[in-house]
Amino acid sequence: MNRLIKFCFIACLTFAFNAHSEQTLGGQYKELGPWQVHYIAFPSTFIQPQIAKAYGLERSGYKGIVNISVLKNNTGNTAQKAELSGTARNLLGNKQTLNFKEVIEGESIYYLAQVDFTNEEILRFEIEIQQSNQFQTLQFQQKFYVDK
């Protein structure tokens, strides 16, 4: 199991899941059109410094990581390349733009973005997923806690 999948698995076990999503041991997912979209958001301090450096991520008690995987909704759940863009809004309506990086490891493809947060802040994510002429929107929310 590669390092990123390991820390995502641990993060998934740590956070309460969104009640409106289907759940698997590997995290949360929603079926959107032809895809199964797996997603998680967690504090960047959950990953080891060397892993953060390898993926160009900043570790901070006030930064989170959003990890998205798009799988073809078929028997093999094949990883899909897609274009992702999105925003995170807090309850006051303050908006942050998410800049996703594509990561390919063997047959796995996932997209990583970072987001700023304050203690006990709830962020609502809206992520546009595009693959040729297919468009879907993933929406979820996550409450973050500052790691002191």
Secondary structure, DSSP 8 states (H G I E B T S, - for coil): --HHHHHHHHHHHHS---TTSEEETTEEEEEETTEEEEEEEEEGGGS-HHHHHHHT----TTEEEEEEEEEESSTT--B---EEEEEEEETT--EEEE--EEEEETTEEEEEEEEE--TTEEEEEEEEEEETTEEEEEEEEEEE----
